[in-house]
Amino acid sequence: MIDWIFQLDKALFFMINRTHFPFLNVIMIKASDFSFWVPIIAVFIAYRLIRGDNSERLMWLLGILLVVTSDALCARLLKPLFGRVRPYEALDGVYLFKHSKWIITDPQFRKTIAGTLSWPSCHATNCWSVTFYLFGTKRRLGLLFAPIALLISYSRIYLGVHYPLDCLGGVLVGAIWGGIFVFVYKAILPNFQKRYPDFF
């Protein structure tokens, strides 16, 4: 049963990874590039910290902590725990975008790369943590962010750096971690508003 799941994961990976078009290449490269998203998100959060009320300010501050901790959870705990190698290290014929160029993996290439870990995708974990957190605190923003999280997750497979199960793992971990932070936000909000009525 488990072997069948991994075979399906591999088949879906190749189906997505080998379906390439020039316009999609540009979109997927941008989608995976956090240096593209970070300035946009930072400006938006800064604006809301200034213009929002106390409950929203607390929400965004916790949201920043959410991303920092979800990334650490993924990279420092879960990846070493599960130890799954990336597809471009395990498979030949992967279309990999690395060092600003496309590479098709082969045995010679795979011998030259250092081992890195794959499950879950930290991109997916971070994005879906934010999505579920926003859905639990500001539902419309969560619904708006979900397609972005889906695009980023898909791009990780398209670019050859993650299997579909890696991204699905990111969704599941993100749902749990985002849900925990929603609970924390709702638990501390009443006391926060009483103690810091003039916060910011």
PyMOL commands that set and color helices and strands:
alter all, ss='L'
color gray80, all
select helices_A, chain A and resi 2-17+22-32+34-51+54-82+87-90+107-111+122-137+139-158+164-195
alter helices_A, ss='H'
color red, helices_A
select strands_A, chain A and resi 95-98+101-104
alter strands_A, ss='S'
color yellow, strands_A
deselect
rebuild
show_as cartoon
